[in-house]
Amino acid sequence: MTRQRPERQTGYWDVLSDVAARSRRYLEAIGERRVRPDPHALVGLAAFDEPLQDEPRSSEGVLEELDRIGSPATMALAGARFFGFVNSAALPAALAANWLSTAWEQHGGFELTSPGSSALERIALRWTVELLGLPPGSAGSFVTGTTAAHVTLLAAARSALLSTAGWDAESDGLFGAPPVTVIVGAEAHSTLAKALGIVGLGRRRVRTVAADSQGRMRPDALPPIDGPTIVCLQAGNVNTGAFDPFREIIERVRASGAPAWVHVDGAFGLWARAAPERAHLLNGVDLADSWATDAHKWLNTPYDCGIAIARDADALSRAMAIQADYLPRSAGDANPMDRTIESSRRPRGVDAWAALRALGRRGLAELVERHCRLATRFADGFAAAGFRVLNDVVLNQVLVTFGDSETTRRVIAAVQEEGTCWCGATVWAGVTAMRVSVIAWPTTEADVDRSVAAIVRLARHAVGASDAHLRDSAS
Ligand SMILES: Cc1ncc(COP(=O)(O)O)c(C=O)c1O
């Protein structure tokens, strides 16, 4: 008996229309559901946990099961009131481009196997370099996120610095290599430490420079620089949104005359350079050698989409490119895989191209500026209700405390449980705080006001409860 091709059996075309309809229903309803999934939906996930059956199932059946059990068990990141971590929502054009380019099923490692996608990635990268005012001719790649961008760029930095000392890090590794000093700020993001560990520079083997009250590296605390050195700066602290003083520090590094590479963690903050009213916060950032950022943060692409950009294209290729007789070489520009840690890869830069195309320069500037204004609106709402905002709100991040650590944690748990919005916890300068990060394109003033009202109501209740507890224990 001849078997039908699987796609004939399973309604290959119908499932593609079905997924669009189901996605639309999901997104249309997201504004009215709890941000955090209902506990019943989480319990319902157990229904996925079956032994794998013997026989094939239809694509539509698989999708129906995924939607019925999986969709209710999602956190509403795609909506307007998720303010946790630094998580954005996908712009419609970027989501749609993601679907179409997935249907293209291009192997994004080579130009040969993804001619259209490679061209779009090249253009999106050039637009990004121009928008962010980075040196013309900088090279880069689309990677999974800022963590992967750190790994990519720190590997390039390590290779470039060691080659000035006559050492070939790619061929000979780091055992016996001349030392490379690594300088980081006291409030550097944890993913930077992870990346330093991965590329063999060590998480602990760094020189840490003291930070000021907002988490900015203090230029007066920078140690003298001699010998090959990597200096890691930050555009947008994950708690306060603050920026390191780039110009002052980088000019000092250059003045030392030592072989140095300045790397910038700009996961979300680098995009403020595209907003004329915030660009001054990044004065001198273009003097660095490499920049790690995320399109899946302020550019509002779907996950995952990070960007690694290096001033020195050759250093990046030296660290990343490989050759084999069966692999295609590209004419002119390098193959995408020559600048990434991956070989097989999704050409995720297509999503970034679509987001940039949809927003344009003005749309992106307005998006960044709107989020910064909304963060100030949050801070004003908290302050007006008598709660203490811990940071200078210069960007899109707000830290608020509701009293002692236990009370603040109680408020955060109540906010997450109640479901109007979702915010996470942190500790800043020894004080437990709630973090609010405004970065999703659908968020409006009405969403902020609704969220502030819910948070303040829950906080007053929790503060009242802890005052009563203190009175009871004192009497
Ligand atoms: C400053 C900073 N650096 C790095 C990262 C890590 O980015 P990713 O999760 O895309 O690797 C983040 C994430 O929020 C961040 O805020």
The ligand as an SDF file (V2000), in Angstrom:
LIG
                    3D

 16 16  0  0  0  0  0  0  0  0999 V2000
   21.4850   45.2850   30.8730 C   0  0  0  0  0  0  0  0  0  0  0  0
   21.1740   43.8990   30.3870 C   0  0  0  0  0  0  0  0  0  0  0  0
   22.1460   43.1280   29.8760 N   0  0  0  0  0  0  0  0  0  0  0  0
   21.9200   41.8880   29.4430 C   0  0  0  0  0  0  0  0  0  0  0  0
   20.6640   41.3340   29.4850 C   0  0  0  0  0  0  0  0  0  0  0  0
   20.4510   39.9300   28.9790 C   0  0  0  0  0  0  0  0  0  0  0  0
   19.7590   39.9400   27.7510 O   0  0  0  0  0  0  0  0  0  0  0  0
   19.2650   38.5810   27.0750 P   0  0  0  0  0  0  0  0  0  0  0  0
   18.2930   37.9810   28.0370 O   0  0  0  0  0  0  0  0  0  0  0  0
   18.6430   39.0090   25.7950 O   0  0  0  0  0  0  0  0  0  0  0  0
   20.4460   37.7060   26.8720 O   0  0  0  0  0  0  0  0  0  0  0  0
   19.6160   42.0840   30.0030 C   0  0  0  0  0  0  0  0  0  0  0  0
   18.2670   41.5140   30.1020 C   0  0  0  0  0  0  0  0  0  0  0  0
   17.3620   42.1170   30.6170 O   0  0  0  0  0  0  0  0  0  0  0  0
   19.8650   43.4070   30.4550 C   0  0  0  0  0  0  0  0  0  0  0  0
   18.8900   44.1820   30.9440 O   0  0  0  0  0  0  0  0  0  0  0  0
  1  2  1  0
  2  3  1  0
  2 15  2  0
  3  4  2  0
  4  5  1  0
  5  6  1  0
  5 12  2  0
  6  7  1  0
  7  8  1  0
  8  9  2  0
  8 10  1  0
  8 11  1  0
 12 13  1  0
 12 15  1  0
 13 14  2  0
 15 16  1  0
M  END
$$$$
